[in-house]
Amino acid sequence: MTNYYLTTHELRTYLGQDDAIDLPLLDMTLLAAEQWVNNYCNRRFYLDAAASARVYFPLNSYTVFTDDFAPYLDATPTTITVKTDDDDDGVFETTLPASSYALYPLNRNSSLRPATGIVSVDGTAFPANSRGSVQVTARWGWPEVPQAVKAATAFVAVDLFRGTETRLDEFGPVRIRDNAKTLLAAYRKLVVV
């Protein structure tokens, strides 16, 4: 399934073109621009259609960092399940009550930004094992695409469509992808290897 951050109509508007542009070419350009944004940010900004389970190693006994997930949709809480594998057998036998953990970051705007982790708040320690001991079931991704991400995707798509990385303004050449990187700076996820 393709999850464009903007529509072909929006891209046509950015390009200043009419409906005569080849639709498959626009689709390919939008997909490439979205992939560039995702790769640059080390994350994606669309939401999975359904919840699924993913397994994680805890950072420490009380913190688990996860992929982005949406705890709220339109200010309505979504169902999140956290289970642990207590004896390293690959079976997640313990379901934690929602009162035993908080979603990280603690002070995020819950309707616009995803959660990126689970923090124990009642002293329950996450087990450490060789397989990954915490299973989180959630809808992965962002609740909605941020406007800065849409604009950066448009910059990159126009750049790809026109086949140039620079344009001129009154001050000289401007690198289009540098503008996209500026817009995306607050959305980059640092990857620790």
Backbone as JSON Lines, residues from 0, in Angstrom:
{"i":0,"aa":"M","n":[0.84,-1.18,0.0],"ca":[0.0,0.0,0.0],"c":[0.88,1.24,0.0]}
{"i":1,"aa":"T","n":[0.55,2.19,-0.84],"ca":[1.31,3.42,-0.92],"c":[0.68,4.46,-0.01]}
{"i":2,"aa":"N","n":[1.5,5.16,0.75],"ca":[1.03,6.17,1.69],"c":[1.72,7.49,1.38]}
{"i":3,"aa":"Y","n":[1.22,8.21,0.4],"ca":[1.85,9.47,0.03],"c":[1.62,10.53,1.1]}
{"i":4,"aa":"Y","n":[2.64,11.38,1.28],"ca":[2.52,12.47,2.22],"c":[1.78,13.65,1.61]}
{"i":5,"aa":"L","n":[1.66,13.66,0.29],"ca":[0.8,14.61,-0.41],"c":[0.2,13.94,-1.62]}
{"i":6,"aa":"T","n":[-0.82,14.54,-2.16],"ca":[-1.52,13.93,-3.29],"c":[-0.89,14.36,-4.61]}
{"i":7,"aa":"T","n":[-1.24,13.65,-5.68],"ca":[-0.75,14.06,-7.0],"c":[-1.29,15.45,-7.36]}
{"i":8,"aa":"H","n":[-2.49,15.75,-6.91],"ca":[-3.04,17.1,-7.16],"c":[-2.2,18.17,-6.47]}
{"i":9,"aa":"E","n":[-1.79,17.9,-5.22],"ca":[-0.94,18.85,-4.5],"c":[0.41,19.0,-5.2]}
{"i":10,"aa":"L","n":[0.97,17.9,-5.69],"ca":[2.24,17.99,-6.41],"c":[2.08,18.79,-7.69]}
{"i":11,"aa":"R","n":[0.99,18.57,-8.41],"ca":[0.73,19.37,-9.62],"c":[0.69,20.85,-9.29]}
{"i":12,"aa":"T","n":[0.08,21.19,-8.16],"ca":[0.01,22.59,-7.73],"c":[1.41,23.14,-7.47]}
{"i":13,"aa":"Y","n":[2.24,22.38,-6.73],"ca":[3.61,22.8,-6.46],"c":[4.4,22.98,-7.75]}
{"i":14,"aa":"L","n":[4.16,22.09,-8.72],"ca":[4.86,22.16,-10.0],"c":[4.33,23.28,-10.9]}
{"i":15,"aa":"G","n":[3.13,23.77,-10.58],"ca":[2.51,24.78,-11.43],"c":[2.08,24.2,-12.76]}
{"i":16,"aa":"Q","n":[1.71,22.91,-12.77],"ca":[1.34,22.22,-13.99],"c":[-0.15,21.88,-13.96]}
{"i":17,"aa":"D","n":[-0.68,21.58,-15.13],"ca":[-2.08,21.18,-15.22],"c":[-2.21,19.66,-15.17]}
{"i":18,"aa":"D","n":[-3.39,19.16,-15.44],"ca":[-3.66,17.72,-15.34],"c":[-3.05,16.92,-16.48]}
{"i":19,"aa":"A","n":[-2.31,17.56,-17.38],"ca":[-1.74,16.84,-18.51],"c":[-0.49,16.03,-18.14]}
{"i":20,"aa":"I","n":[0.05,16.24,-16.95],"ca":[1.24,15.5,-16.54],"c":[0.89,14.03,-16.38]}
{"i":21,"aa":"D","n":[1.78,13.18,-16.8],"ca":[1.6,11.74,-16.74],"c":[1.45,11.28,-15.29]}
{"i":22,"aa":"L","n":[0.3,10.68,-14.95],"ca":[0.02,10.27,-13.58],"c":[1.01,9.22,-13.06]}
{"i":23,"aa":"P","n":[1.38,8.19,-13.81],"ca":[2.38,7.24,-13.3],"c":[3.72,7.91,-12.96]}
{"i":24,"aa":"L","n":[4.11,8.92,-13.74],"ca":[5.35,9.64,-13.45],"c":[5.23,10.41,-12.13]}
{"i":25,"aa":"L","n":[4.07,11.03,-11.9],"ca":[3.86,11.73,-10.63],"c":[3.86,10.76,-9.45]}
{"i":26,"aa":"D","n":[3.21,9.61,-9.63],"ca":[3.18,8.6,-8.57],"c":[4.6,8.14,-8.24]}
{"i":27,"aa":"M","n":[5.4,7.86,-9.26],"ca":[6.77,7.41,-9.05],"c":[7.58,8.51,-8.35]}
{"i":28,"aa":"T","n":[7.38,9.76,-8.73],"ca":[8.09,10.88,-8.12],"c":[7.7,11.04,-6.66]}
{"i":29,"aa":"L","n":[6.41,10.94,-6.36],"ca":[5.96,11.05,-4.97],"c":[6.51,9.92,-4.11]}
{"i":30,"aa":"L","n":[6.51,8.71,-4.64],"ca":[7.04,7.57,-3.89],"c":[8.53,7.76,-3.61]}
{"i":31,"aa":"A","n":[9.27,8.2,-4.6],"ca":[10.71,8.43,-4.41],"c":[10.95,9.55,-3.39]}
{"i":32,"aa":"A","n":[10.16,10.61,-3.45],"ca":[10.31,11.73,-2.5],"c":[9.99,11.27,-1.08]}
{"i":33,"aa":"E","n":[8.94,10.48,-0.94],"ca":[8.58,9.96,0.38],"c":[9.69,9.07,0.93]}
{"i":34,"aa":"Q","n":[10.25,8.21,0.09],"ca":[11.34,7.34,0.54],"c":[12.56,8.16,0.94]}
{"i":35,"aa":"W","n":[12.84,9.23,0.21],"ca":[13.97,10.1,0.57],"c":[13.74,10.7,1.96]}
{"i":36,"aa":"V","n":[12.53,11.2,2.2],"ca":[12.19,11.8,3.51],"c":[12.31,10.74,4.6]}
{"i":37,"aa":"N","n":[11.75,9.56,4.38],"ca":[11.82,8.48,5.38],"c":[13.26,8.11,5.68]}
{"i":38,"aa":"N","n":[14.07,7.96,4.65],"ca":[15.48,7.59,4.84],"c":[16.25,8.68,5.58]}
{"i":39,"aa":"Y","n":[15.99,9.93,5.22],"ca":[16.68,11.04,5.88],"c":[16.31,11.12,7.36]}
{"i":40,"aa":"C","n":[15.03,10.88,7.66],"ca":[14.55,11.01,9.04],"c":[14.67,9.73,9.86]}
{"i":41,"aa":"N","n":[15.0,8.61,9.21],"ca":[15.09,7.31,9.88],"c":[13.76,6.91,10.53]}
{"i":42,"aa":"R","n":[12.65,7.3,9.89],"ca":[11.32,6.94,10.35],"c":[10.34,7.2,9.23]}
{"i":43,"aa":"R","n":[9.11,6.75,9.4],"ca":[8.06,7.04,8.42],"c":[6.91,7.76,9.11]}
{"i":44,"aa":"F","n":[6.13,8.47,8.33],"ca":[5.14,9.37,8.91],"c":[3.7,8.98,8.6]}
{"i":45,"aa":"Y","n":[3.47,7.79,8.11],"ca":[2.11,7.32,7.91],"c":[1.79,6.28,8.97]}
{"i":46,"aa":"L","n":[0.52,5.96,9.09],"ca":[0.04,5.07,10.15],"c":[-0.41,3.75,9.57]}
{"i":47,"aa":"D","n":[-0.01,2.65,10.19],"ca":[-0.49,1.34,9.77],"c":[-2.0,1.28,9.92]}
{"i":48,"aa":"A","n":[-2.64,0.53,9.05],"ca":[-4.1,0.4,9.08],"c":[-4.57,-0.39,10.3]}
{"i":49,"aa":"A","n":[-3.75,-1.31,10.78],"ca":[-4.15,-2.15,11.91],"c":[-2.98,-2.31,12.88]}
{"i":50,"aa":"A","n":[-3.31,-2.66,14.1],"ca":[-2.28,-2.9,15.11],"c":[-1.56,-4.2,14.82]}
{"i":51,"aa":"S","n":[-0.29,-4.24,15.19],"ca":[0.51,-5.46,15.07],"c":[1.52,-5.48,16.2]}
{"i":52,"aa":"A","n":[2.07,-6.66,16.47],"ca":[3.01,-6.84,17.58],"c":[4.44,-6.72,17.08]}
{"i":53,"aa":"R","n":[5.29,-6.06,17.89],"ca":[6.72,-5.98,17.64],"c":[7.45,-6.27,18.95]}
{"i":54,"aa":"V","n":[8.65,-6.8,18.84],"ca":[9.41,-7.22,20.01],"c":[10.64,-6.32,20.18]}
{"i":55,"aa":"Y","n":[10.96,-5.99,21.44],"ca":[12.06,-5.08,21.74],"c":[12.89,-5.58,22.92]}
{"i":56,"aa":"F","n":[14.17,-5.19,22.91],"ca":[15.05,-5.37,24.06],"c":[14.91,-4.12,24.92]}
{"i":57,"aa":"P","n":[14.76,-4.24,26.22],"ca":[14.72,-3.05,27.08],"c":[16.08,-2.34,27.08]}
{"i":58,"aa":"L","n":[16.05,-1.02,27.18],"ca":[17.29,-0.25,27.35],"c":[17.87,-0.53,28.73]}
{"i":59,"aa":"N","n":[16.98,-0.59,29.71],"ca":[17.34,-0.93,31.08],"c":[16.11,-1.57,31.72]}
{"i":60,"aa":"S","n":[16.12,-1.79,32.99],"ca":[15.01,-2.5,33.65],"c":[13.68,-1.76,33.6]}
{"i":61,"aa":"Y","n":[13.71,-0.46,33.31],"ca":[12.48,0.32,33.39],"c":[12.14,1.1,32.13]}
{"i":62,"aa":"T","n":[12.93,0.94,31.06],"ca":[12.71,1.71,29.84],"c":[12.84,0.83,28.61]}
{"i":63,"aa":"V","n":[11.89,0.97,27.7],"ca":[11.94,0.28,26.41],"c":[11.69,1.32,25.34]}
{"i":64,"aa":"F","n":[12.65,1.5,24.44],"ca":[12.43,2.37,23.28],"c":[11.85,1.53,22.15]}
{"i":65,"aa":"T","n":[10.88,2.1,21.45],"ca":[10.16,1.39,20.39],"c":[10.2,2.2,19.1]}
{"i":66,"aa":"D","n":[9.63,1.64,18.06],"ca":[9.34,2.41,16.86],"c":[8.2,3.38,17.2]}
{"i":67,"aa":"D","n":[7.97,4.36,16.33],"ca":[6.88,5.3,16.54],"c":[5.53,4.58,16.53]}
{"i":68,"aa":"F","n":[4.67,4.91,17.49],"ca":[3.3,4.38,17.45],"c":[2.32,5.43,17.92]}
{"i":69,"aa":"A","n":[1.08,5.29,17.49],"ca":[0.04,6.28,17.74],"c":[-0.83,5.86,18.92]}
{"i":70,"aa":"P","n":[-0.64,6.5,20.09],"ca":[-1.48,6.16,21.23],"c":[-2.85,6.83,21.17]}
{"i":71,"aa":"Y","n":[-2.97,7.86,20.32],"ca":[-4.24,8.58,20.17],"c":[-4.51,8.81,18.7]}
{"i":72,"aa":"L","n":[-5.75,8.71,18.3],"ca":[-6.21,9.1,16.97],"c":[-7.39,10.02,17.15]}
{"i":73,"aa":"D","n":[-7.27,11.25,16.64],"ca":[-8.33,12.25,16.82],"c":[-8.72,12.38,18.29]}
{"i":74,"aa":"A","n":[-7.72,12.44,19.17],"ca":[-7.88,12.6,20.61],"c":[-8.55,11.4,21.28]}
{"i":75,"aa":"T","n":[-8.69,10.28,20.57],"ca":[-9.27,9.06,21.14],"c":[-8.15,8.06,21.4]}
{"i":76,"aa":"P","n":[-8.07,7.52,22.63],"ca":[-7.01,6.55,22.91],"c":[-7.13,5.3,22.03]}
{"i":77,"aa":"T","n":[-6.0,4.78,21.59],"ca":[-5.98,3.53,20.83],"c":[-5.56,2.41,21.78]}
{"i":78,"aa":"T","n":[-5.85,1.19,21.39],"ca":[-5.51,0.04,22.22],"c":[-4.03,-0.3,22.06]}
{"i":79,"aa":"I","n":[-3.34,-0.36,23.19],"ca":[-1.93,-0.73,23.22],"c":[-1.79,-1.88,24.21]}
{"i":80,"aa":"T","n":[-1.06,-2.91,23.83],"ca":[-0.83,-4.04,24.71],"c":[0.67,-4.22,24.9]}
{"i":81,"aa":"V","n":[1.08,-4.36,26.15],"ca":[2.49,-4.58,26.47],"c":[2.58,-5.91,27.22]}
{"i":82,"aa":"K","n":[3.4,-6.83,26.67],"ca":[3.6,-8.14,27.28],"c":[5.09,-8.38,27.48]}
{"i":83,"aa":"T","n":[5.4,-9.26,28.42],"ca":[6.81,-9.6,28.66],"c":[7.02,-11.11,28.58]}
{"i":84,"aa":"D","n":[8.22,-11.47,28.16],"ca":[8.69,-12.87,28.14],"c":[9.58,-13.01,29.37]}
{"i":85,"aa":"D","n":[9.04,-13.61,30.4],"ca":[9.72,-13.63,31.7],"c":[10.78,-14.72,31.84]}
{"i":86,"aa":"D","n":[10.73,-15.75,30.97],"ca":[11.66,-16.87,31.15],"c":[12.44,-17.21,29.87]}
{"i":87,"aa":"D","n":[12.53,-16.25,28.94],"ca":[13.36,-16.37,27.74],"c":[13.0,-17.6,26.9]}
{"i":88,"aa":"D","n":[11.68,-17.88,26.78],"ca":[11.26,-19.02,25.97],"c":[10.55,-18.58,24.68]}
{"i":89,"aa":"G","n":[10.49,-17.25,24.42],"ca":[9.85,-16.76,23.23],"c":[8.35,-16.62,23.34]}
{"i":90,"aa":"V","n":[7.81,-16.89,24.52],"ca":[6.37,-16.75,24.77],"c":[6.16,-15.54,25.68]}
{"i":91,"aa":"F","n":[5.31,-14.63,25.28],"ca":[5.05,-13.42,26.06],"c":[3.85,-13.69,26.96]}
{"i":92,"aa":"E","n":[4.16,-14.23,28.15],"ca":[3.11,-14.75,29.01],"c":[2.49,-13.73,29.96]}
{"i":93,"aa":"T","n":[3.14,-12.6,30.19],"ca":[2.63,-11.63,31.15],"c":[2.17,-10.37,30.42]}
{"i":94,"aa":"T","n":[0.9,-10.04,30.58],"ca":[0.35,-8.8,30.02],"c":[0.37,-7.75,31.12]}
{"i":95,"aa":"L","n":[1.04,-6.64,30.87],"ca":[1.14,-5.59,31.88],"c":[-0.12,-4.73,31.87]}
{"i":96,"aa":"P","n":[-0.63,-4.39,33.05],"ca":[-1.77,-3.48,33.09],"c":[-1.32,-2.07,32.68]}
{"i":97,"aa":"A","n":[-2.22,-1.33,32.06],"ca":[-1.89,0.02,31.58],"c":[-1.42,0.92,32.71]}
{"i":98,"aa":"S","n":[-1.83,0.64,33.92],"ca":[-1.42,1.47,35.06],"c":[0.04,1.26,35.45]}
{"i":99,"aa":"S","n":[0.69,0.22,34.91],"ca":[2.07,-0.07,35.33],"c":[3.11,0.61,34.45]}
{"i":100,"aa":"Y","n":[2.69,1.26,33.36],"ca":[3.66,1.91,32.48],"c":[3.09,3.23,31.95]}
{"i":101,"aa":"A","n":[4.0,4.08,31.51],"ca":[3.64,5.34,30.85],"c":[4.29,5.34,29.48]}
{"i":102,"aa":"L","n":[3.71,6.1,28.58],"ca":[4.25,6.2,27.23],"c":[5.28,7.31,27.18]}
{"i":103,"aa":"Y","n":[6.35,7.06,26.44],"ca":[7.47,8.0,26.31],"c":[7.42,8.63,24.92]}
{"i":104,"aa":"P","n":[7.75,9.92,24.76],"ca":[8.11,10.88,25.79],"c":[6.89,11.3,26.62]}
{"i":105,"aa":"L","n":[7.15,11.59,27.87],"ca":[6.06,11.86,28.81],"c":[5.29,13.14,28.47]}
{"i":106,"aa":"N","n":[5.94,14.15,27.96],"ca":[5.29,15.44,27.74],"c":[5.03,15.77,26.28]}
{"i":107,"aa":"R","n":[4.85,14.75,25.44],"ca":[4.59,15.01,24.03],"c":[3.15,15.49,23.86]}
{"i":108,"aa":"N","n":[2.88,16.17,22.76],"ca":[1.5,16.53,22.41],"c":[0.85,15.25,21.91]}
{"i":109,"aa":"S","n":[0.0,14.65,22.72],"ca":[-0.49,13.3,22.47],"c":[-1.29,13.15,21.18]}
{"i":110,"aa":"S","n":[-1.88,14.21,20.68],"ca":[-2.7,14.06,19.48],"c":[-1.89,14.23,18.2]}
{"i":111,"aa":"L","n":[-0.68,14.78,18.27],"ca":[0.09,15.07,17.06],"c":[1.36,14.24,16.92]}
{"i":112,"aa":"R","n":[1.98,13.89,18.01],"ca":[3.26,13.18,17.96],"c":[3.08,11.75,18.44]}
{"i":113,"aa":"P","n":[3.86,10.85,17.91],"ca":[3.74,9.46,18.35],"c":[4.46,9.24,19.67]}
{"i":114,"aa":"A","n":[4.17,8.11,20.27],"ca":[4.96,7.65,21.4],"c":[6.15,6.88,20.82]}
{"i":115,"aa":"T","n":[7.25,6.86,21.55],"ca":[8.46,6.18,21.07],"c":[9.05,5.25,22.13]}
{"i":116,"aa":"G","n":[8.27,4.96,23.15],"ca":[8.77,4.06,24.17],"c":[7.78,3.84,25.29]}
{"i":117,"aa":"I","n":[8.16,2.93,26.19],"ca":[7.38,2.55,27.36],"c":[8.28,2.69,28.58]}
{"i":118,"aa":"V","n":[7.77,3.3,29.65],"ca":[8.53,3.48,30.88],"c":[7.72,2.87,32.03]}
{"i":119,"aa":"S","n":[8.34,2.01,32.81],"ca":[7.68,1.44,33.97],"c":[7.47,2.52,35.02]}
{"i":120,"aa":"V","n":[6.27,2.6,35.59],"ca":[5.99,3.63,36.59],"c":[5.62,3.05,37.96]}
{"i":121,"aa":"D","n":[5.51,1.72,38.05],"ca":[5.13,1.13,39.33],"c":[6.21,0.24,39.92]}
{"i":122,"aa":"G","n":[7.42,0.32,39.38],"ca":[8.53,-0.49,39.88],"c":[8.66,-1.85,39.22]}
{"i":123,"aa":"T","n":[7.73,-2.19,38.32],"ca":[7.84,-3.45,37.58],"c":[9.04,-3.36,36.66]}
{"i":124,"aa":"A","n":[9.95,-4.31,36.79],"ca":[11.16,-4.32,35.95],"c":[10.9,-5.15,34.7]}
{"i":125,"aa":"F","n":[11.37,-4.65,33.57],"ca":[11.29,-5.42,32.33],"c":[12.39,-6.48,32.37]}
{"i":126,"aa":"P","n":[12.06,-7.72,32.05],"ca":[13.08,-8.77,32.09],"c":[14.11,-8.59,30.97]}
{"i":127,"aa":"A","n":[15.31,-9.04,31.24],"ca":[16.36,-9.04,30.21],"c":[16.55,-10.47,29.75]}
{"i":128,"aa":"N","n":[16.56,-10.68,28.44],"ca":[16.82,-12.02,27.93],"c":[17.46,-11.94,26.55]}
{"i":129,"aa":"S","n":[17.72,-13.06,25.96],"ca":[18.47,-13.1,24.7],"c":[17.62,-12.87,23.46]}
{"i":130,"aa":"R","n":[16.29,-12.92,23.58],"ca":[15.42,-12.84,22.41],"c":[14.71,-11.5,22.25]}
{"i":131,"aa":"G","n":[14.77,-10.63,23.21],"ca":[13.9,-9.47,23.27],"c":[12.75,-9.83,24.18]}
{"i":132,"aa":"S","n":[12.59,-9.11,25.26],"ca":[11.67,-9.56,26.31],"c":[10.37,-8.77,26.38]}
{"i":133,"aa":"V","n":[10.22,-7.72,25.56],"ca":[9.01,-6.9,25.63],"c":[8.34,-6.89,24.26]}
{"i":134,"aa":"Q","n":[7.06,-7.24,24.26],"ca":[6.27,-7.21,23.03],"c":[5.22,-6.1,23.17]}
{"i":135,"aa":"V","n":[5.21,-5.21,22.17],"ca":[4.25,-4.11,22.16],"c":[3.36,-4.29,20.95]}
{"i":136,"aa":"T","n":[2.05,-4.26,21.17],"ca":[1.09,-4.3,20.08],"c":[0.44,-2.94,19.99]}
{"i":137,"aa":"A","n":[0.55,-2.31,18.82],"ca":[0.04,-0.95,18.63],"c":[-0.14,-0.69,17.14]}
{"i":138,"aa":"R","n":[-0.69,0.46,16.82],"ca":[-0.71,0.93,15.44],"c":[0.55,1.75,15.23]}
{"i":139,"aa":"W","n":[1.44,1.27,14.38],"ca":[2.77,1.85,14.2],"c":[2.71,2.99,13.21]}
{"i":140,"aa":"G","n":[3.45,4.05,13.52],"ca":[3.53,5.21,12.65],"c":[3.06,6.47,13.36]}
{"i":141,"aa":"W","n":[2.8,7.49,12.58],"ca":[2.38,8.8,13.11],"c":[0.87,8.96,12.96]}
{"i":142,"aa":"P","n":[0.23,9.63,13.92],"ca":[-1.21,9.85,13.82],"c":[-1.6,10.69,12.6]}
{"i":143,"aa":"E","n":[-0.74,11.62,12.23],"ca":[-0.96,12.42,11.02],"c":[0.38,12.93,10.51]}
{"i":144,"aa":"V","n":[0.44,13.23,9.23],"ca":[1.68,13.7,8.63],"c":[1.88,15.17,8.99]}
{"i":145,"aa":"P","n":[2.99,15.54,9.63],"ca":[3.23,16.95,9.97],"c":[3.35,17.81,8.71]}
{"i":146,"aa":"Q","n":[2.95,19.06,8.82],"ca":[3.0,19.98,7.68],"c":[4.42,20.17,7.16]}
{"i":147,"aa":"A","n":[5.4,20.2,8.06],"ca":[6.79,20.35,7.61],"c":[7.23,19.16,6.77]}
{"i":148,"aa":"V","n":[6.75,17.97,7.11],"ca":[7.08,16.77,6.34],"c":[6.43,16.84,4.96]}
{"i":149,"aa":"K","n":[5.19,17.31,4.91],"ca":[4.51,17.47,3.61],"c":[5.28,18.47,2.73]}
{"i":150,"aa":"A","n":[5.68,19.6,3.32],"ca":[6.4,20.62,2.55],"c":[7.75,20.08,2.08]}
{"i":151,"aa":"A","n":[8.47,19.38,2.94],"ca":[9.77,18.82,2.56],"c":[9.6,17.79,1.45]}
{"i":152,"aa":"T","n":[8.55,16.98,1.53],"ca":[8.26,16.0,0.48],"c":[7.99,16.71,-0.84]}
{"i":153,"aa":"A","n":[7.27,17.82,-0.78],"ca":[7.0,18.6,-2.0],"c":[8.3,19.14,-2.58]}
{"i":154,"aa":"F","n":[9.19,19.69,-1.73],"ca":[10.47,20.2,-2.22],"c":[11.24,19.11,-2.95]}
{"i":155,"aa":"V","n":[11.33,17.94,-2.32],"ca":[12.1,16.84,-2.91],"c":[11.43,16.34,-4.19]}
{"i":156,"aa":"A","n":[10.1,16.23,-4.19],"ca":[9.39,15.75,-5.37],"c":[9.57,16.7,-6.56]}
{"i":157,"aa":"V","n":[9.47,17.99,-6.3],"ca":[9.69,18.97,-7.37],"c":[11.11,18.87,-7.89]}
{"i":158,"aa":"D","n":[12.06,18.74,-6.96],"ca":[13.47,18.6,-7.33],"c":[13.67,17.36,-8.21]}
{"i":159,"aa":"L","n":[13.1,16.24,-7.81],"ca":[13.23,15.0,-8.59],"c":[12.54,15.13,-9.95]}
{"i":160,"aa":"F","n":[11.37,15.73,-9.95],"ca":[10.6,15.84,-11.19],"c":[11.32,16.73,-12.22]}
{"i":161,"aa":"R","n":[11.89,17.81,-11.72],"ca":[12.57,18.74,-12.62],"c":[14.01,18.34,-12.89]}
{"i":162,"aa":"G","n":[14.54,17.39,-12.12],"ca":[15.89,16.9,-12.37],"c":[16.98,17.88,-12.0]}
{"i":163,"aa":"T","n":[16.75,18.68,-10.95],"ca":[17.77,19.64,-10.53],"c":[17.79,19.72,-9.01]}
{"i":164,"aa":"E","n":[18.94,19.98,-8.46],"ca":[19.04,20.15,-7.01],"c":[19.24,21.61,-6.63]}
{"i":165,"aa":"T","n":[19.26,22.51,-7.59],"ca":[19.43,23.92,-7.26],"c":[18.44,24.76,-8.03]}
{"i":166,"aa":"R","n":[18.17,25.92,-7.49],"ca":[17.4,26.93,-8.19],"c":[18.03,28.26,-7.83]}
{"i":167,"aa":"L","n":[17.65,29.29,-8.52],"ca":[18.21,30.62,-8.25],"c":[17.16,31.49,-7.58]}
{"i":168,"aa":"D","n":[17.59,32.26,-6.61],"ca":[16.74,33.33,-6.08],"c":[17.58,34.61,-6.1]}
{"i":169,"aa":"E","n":[17.1,35.64,-5.45],"ca":[17.8,36.92,-5.53],"c":[19.19,36.89,-4.89]}
{"i":170,"aa":"F","n":[19.48,35.85,-4.11],"ca":[20.78,35.75,-3.46],"c":[21.7,34.73,-4.12]}
{"i":171,"aa":"G","n":[21.24,34.1,-5.2],"ca":[22.05,33.11,-5.89],"c":[21.46,31.73,-5.78]}
{"i":172,"aa":"P","n":[22.29,30.67,-5.98],"ca":[21.77,29.3,-5.98],"c":[21.29,28.86,-4.59]}
{"i":173,"aa":"V","n":[20.2,28.14,-4.58],"ca":[19.65,27.57,-3.35],"c":[19.49,26.08,-3.57]}
{"i":174,"aa":"R","n":[20.07,25.3,-2.68],"ca":[19.92,23.84,-2.79],"c":[18.56,23.45,-2.23]}
{"i":175,"aa":"I","n":[17.73,22.87,-3.08],"ca":[16.37,22.53,-2.7],"c":[16.36,21.51,-1.57]}
{"i":176,"aa":"R","n":[17.19,20.51,-1.65],"ca":[17.17,19.48,-0.61],"c":[17.71,20.01,0.72]}
{"i":177,"aa":"D","n":[18.54,21.05,0.7],"ca":[18.94,21.68,1.95],"c":[17.73,22.3,2.64]}
{"i":178,"aa":"N","n":[16.82,22.89,1.85],"ca":[15.58,23.43,2.42],"c":[14.75,22.3,3.04]}
{"i":179,"aa":"A","n":[14.68,21.17,2.36],"ca":[13.94,20.02,2.89],"c":[14.58,19.55,4.2]}
{"i":180,"aa":"K","n":[15.91,19.47,4.24],"ca":[16.6,19.04,5.45],"c":[16.34,19.99,6.61]}
{"i":181,"aa":"T","n":[16.28,21.29,6.32],"ca":[15.98,22.27,7.36],"c":[14.59,22.02,7.94]}
{"i":182,"aa":"L","n":[13.62,21.77,7.07],"ca":[12.26,21.5,7.53],"c":[12.18,20.21,8.36]}
{"i":183,"aa":"L","n":[13.0,19.24,8.03],"ca":[12.94,17.93,8.67],"c":[13.82,17.79,9.9]}
{"i":184,"aa":"A","n":[14.6,18.81,10.22],"ca":[15.57,18.69,11.32],"c":[14.93,18.24,12.62]}
{"i":185,"aa":"A","n":[13.76,18.73,12.95],"ca":[13.11,18.38,14.22],"c":[12.49,16.99,14.19]}
{"i":186,"aa":"Y","n":[12.45,16.36,13.02],"ca":[11.78,15.06,12.88],"c":[12.75,13.9,12.67]}
{"i":187,"aa":"R","n":[14.06,14.2,12.65],"ca":[15.04,13.13,12.46],"c":[15.16,12.29,13.71]}
{"i":188,"aa":"K","n":[15.18,11.0,13.53],"ca":[15.37,10.07,14.63],"c":[16.82,9.63,14.62]}
{"i":189,"aa":"L","n":[17.51,9.84,15.72],"ca":[18.9,9.42,15.8],"c":[18.96,7.92,15.92]}
{"i":190,"aa":"V","n":[19.83,7.31,15.16],"ca":[19.98,5.86,15.19],"c":[21.31,5.54,15.84]}
{"i":191,"aa":"V","n":[21.26,4.76,16.91],"ca":[22.47,4.35,17.61],"c":[22.8,2.93,17.18]}
{"i":192,"aa":"V","n":[24.01,2.72,16.72],"ca":[24.43,1.4,16.26],"c":[25.24,0.73,17.34]}
